């Protein structure tokens, strides 16, 4: 809910490393079974799906894979933050980048989300603090099975939810609700700092 304090947790998805934590094991197993079909179906898989029945009309349809499909461009000089759509591949690339990164959950029907787009993401201090960071976004506007799996994996229940990850690929801070430009810039800068194992906050 807006105004809720930041929450620090060390539980973040580690799909590639195999170092799973119990809070995501079930959702991850299910996601790994579903994502290959949703993200990059092979011709044979498409044929099998057609014979078994078509996917729901609102299912997430990702573009065909290409050589740079898993490329996540770090934030460059710009007048606003530039986001890359979330996928298993882009999340893995961000985790391996050795740089802090952000995962943002938003929707078009979310008023605080739209306010952050116009006020927070365009602030010069925020754009400067985000330099070199991969920025991933999850669009919650249309609900489908894939989106529900992603939300469950990251324990996200509403928008806007912003998760800040450190250079080690683990979650550092989580904020639910609107974030002012000053607070957002501070959270970005703090993501570069070494994690203090004794600094744990909860809502």
QUIWOLIN-V965621 format. One record per residue. N is the residue number from 1. RES is the residue in three letters. PHI is phi as a letter, one per 40 degrees, with the letter a starting at -180 (none if undefined). OMEGA is omega in whole degrees, 0 to 359 (none if undefined). NEAR is the number of other ideal C-beta (glycine too) atoms within 10 Angstrom. Layout:
N	RES	PHI	OMEGA	NEAR
N	RES	PHI	OMEGA	NEAR
This chain:
1	UNK	none	180	8
2	UNK	d	179	11
3	UNK	g	180	7
4	UNK	c	181	11
5	UNK	c	178	11
6	UNK	c	178	18
7	UNK	b	178	16
8	UNK	b	178	16
9	UNK	a	179	17
10	UNK	b	183	13
11	UNK	c	178	13
12	UNK	b	183	23
13	UNK	c	177	24
14	UNK	b	188	16
15	UNK	c	187	18
16	UNK	c	186	14
17	UNK	c	183	11
18	UNK	g	180	6
19	UNK	c	186	8
20	UNK	c	172	13
21	UNK	b	189	13
22	UNK	c	185	7
23	UNK	c	183	14
24	UNK	b	189	19
25	UNK	d	184	10
26	UNK	c	181	11
27	UNK	c	181	18
28	UNK	c	180	19
29	UNK	d	180	11
30	UNK	c	181	14
31	UNK	c	181	20
32	UNK	c	178	12
33	UNK	c	186	10
34	UNK	c	188	13
35	UNK	d	181	19
36	UNK	d	181	13
37	UNK	c	185	16
38	UNK	c	189	19
39	UNK	c	185	17
40	UNK	a	182	16
41	UNK	c	175	18
42	UNK	c	180	11
43	UNK	d	180	7
44	UNK	c	180	8
45	UNK	c	179	12
46	UNK	c	180	11
47	UNK	c	179	11
48	UNK	c	181	12
49	UNK	c	180	13
50	UNK	c	180	10
51	UNK	c	183	7
52	UNK	c	182	8
53	UNK	h	183	7
54	UNK	c	180	8
55	UNK	c	177	16
56	UNK	d	184	9
57	UNK	c	183	6
58	UNK	c	181	11
59	UNK	c	180	14
60	UNK	c	179	18
61	UNK	b	181	11
62	UNK	c	178	15
63	UNK	c	179	9
64	UNK	d	182	7
65	UNK	c	177	13
66	UNK	b	184	9
67	UNK	c	182	6
68	UNK	b	184	8
69	UNK	c	184	14
70	UNK	c	180	14
71	UNK	c	176	12
72	UNK	b	182	22
73	UNK	c	176	10
74	UNK	c	179	16
75	UNK	d	179	24
76	UNK	b	178	10
77	UNK	d	184	7
78	UNK	a	177	12
79	UNK	c	180	9
80	UNK	a	177	14
81	UNK	c	180	22
82	UNK	b	187	15
83	UNK	b	175	18
84	UNK	b	179	19
85	UNK	d	180	13
86	UNK	c	168	20
87	UNK	a	178	22
88	UNK	d	182	20
89	UNK	c	182	19
90	UNK	c	177	20
91	UNK	c	179	27
92	UNK	c	178	18
93	UNK	c	180	18
94	UNK	c	179	23
95	UNK	c	183	21
96	UNK	c	185	13
97	UNK	c	183	17
98	UNK	g	176	8
99	UNK	b	174	18
100	UNK	c	175	25
101	UNK	a	185	27
102	UNK	b	174	23
103	UNK	b	185	25
104	UNK	b	176	22
105	UNK	b	182	25
106	UNK	a	178	21
107	UNK	a	181	17
108	UNK	c	179	11
109	UNK	c	183	10
110	UNK	c	182	17
111	UNK	c	177	11
112	UNK	c	178	17
113	UNK	c	180	22
114	UNK	c	178	14
115	UNK	c	178	14
116	UNK	c	179	25
117	UNK	c	185	15
118	UNK	c	184	9
119	UNK	b	187	15
120	UNK	c	187	23
121	UNK	c	180	22
122	UNK	b	181	15
123	UNK	c	183	18
124	UNK	d	181	10
125	UNK	c	179	15
126	UNK	c	180	25
127	UNK	c	179	21
128	UNK	c	182	13
129	UNK	c	183	22
130	UNK	c	183	25
131	UNK	d	178	13
132	UNK	g	182	13
133	UNK	c	169	23
134	UNK	c	180	25
135	UNK	b	182	20
136	UNK	b	181	22
137	UNK	b	175	18
138	UNK	b	179	22
139	UNK	c	182	17
140	UNK	c	185	21
141	UNK	c	180	12
142	UNK	b	181	11
143	UNK	c	172	11
144	UNK	a	185	15
145	UNK	c	180	15
146	UNK	c	179	19
147	UNK	c	179	20
148	UNK	c	178	11
149	UNK	c	179	19
150	UNK	c	180	23
151	UNK	c	179	19
152	UNK	c	181	16
153	UNK	c	182	20
154	UNK	b	180	22
155	UNK	f	179	17
156	UNK	b	183	19
157	UNK	b	182	11
158	UNK	a	180	15
159	UNK	b	357	23
160	UNK	c	171	25
161	UNK	b	181	21
162	UNK	b	180	24
163	UNK	b	180	23
164	UNK	b	180	22
165	UNK	b	178	24
166	UNK	c	179	20
167	UNK	c	178	18
168	UNK	c	178	14
169	UNK	g	182	21
170	UNK	b	183	16
171	UNK	c	179	21
172	UNK	b	183	24
173	UNK	b	176	20
174	UNK	b	180	23
175	UNK	b	178	19
176	UNK	b	180	23
177	UNK	h	182	16
178	UNK	c	176	19
179	UNK	b	180	24
180	UNK	c	178	13
181	UNK	d	181	18
182	UNK	c	180	12
183	UNK	c	181	14
184	UNK	c	178	25
185	UNK	c	179	20
186	UNK	c	180	16
187	UNK	c	177	21
188	UNK	c	179	24
189	UNK	c	180	14
190	UNK	c	181	16
191	UNK	c	179	21
192	UNK	c	186	14
193	UNK	c	175	11
194	UNK	d	181	8
195	UNK	c	176	16
196	UNK	c	184	9
197	UNK	c	181	7
198	UNK	c	182	5
199	UNK	c	181	8
200	UNK	b	178	10
201	UNK	b	179	11
202	UNK	a	182	8
203	UNK	c	none	9
